[in-house]
Amino acid sequence: MKKVALALAALLGFAGTAAAQDYPQRPVTMVVPFAAGGPTDVVARIVAEHMSRTLGQQIVIENVAGAGGTTGITRAGQSAPDGYTIMMGHMGTHGAAPALYPNLKYDPAKDFAPIGLAAGTPIIIVAKKDFPAKDLKEFMAYVKANEAKMNMAHAGVGSVSHTVGVLLNSQLGIKPAMVAYRGTGPALNDLMANTVDYMADQIVNVAPQISAGTIKAFAIATPERSPALPDLPTTKEAGMPDYQVSAWNAIFAPKATPAPIVAKLNDALVKALDDDNTRKRLLELGGVIPDKAGRTPEALQKLVEAEVARWTPILKAAGAVAQ
Ligand code: MLT
């Protein structure tokens, strides 16, 4: 019996290796768990374009929004582990979500095959153009004095914008109305239309509108200014030194995806991040490109574990989690 089992295992292993050698034979779906046009979608489309060239097959973006990104991630994580469905997750779906969803249908650190980090995305405090504040100090004073009529946009409980928004409001000591969108792409449209007051969002989404002057930006929540927005002060310079927060976007596959396929996907991502045009597009949006050591599946696994551990107490302290 044991000989049969060994032979079967060898046969299956050989079949897996053969499949990996021929992979990909058809287009690959990359699930983006938010509406088109938001930061997750933007990073996904930029890196997927060059990855498609390396793989020799089109990576097709599928936007599956809902529940702060957890709907799309749950679905993608449960798809066949054959390399033909991957996903763009981030600090929300694979960091904050476990603290915010007690019945989350996945464990970010156990239920996926990490492929690699695509981009770091610093957080910026932005507001509608008509917001009556010219700098962060005036913003802070205004939202405190007008808390009852303030509304903050976000992309659903567990999203990056919700997570960093909860932290911002906790530090400001306010509880504005929280307006959920299927992504911060649609949220930005309402900010530009002056129908929502403010949000904390990833730089790759808001940088073009800040440069165009169609929305206000008060500060970036990183220790250093962004080369993409050199005139935007840091939160430390502008009066909220404790608000230090940045997000990241990363590619994952279903847990049992064969290692040779994971390696091919990681290779395609690494080549994309070394491509001049891909780098230019990410950098001009304020994205932070991971260094070589930061691009491995192992580095992403460690990041996910660290982020889940980091965000749970922060969100509990901010009152965002049922105690
Ligand atoms: C978020 O977590 O806020 C999302 O990244 C928003 C989006 O990509 O639309």
Residues whose N, C-alpha, C, O or C-beta is under 5 A from the ligand:
A	BS01	MLT	F34 A35 G38 P39 T40 D41 G92 A155 S159 V160 S161 H162 R182 G183 T184 G185
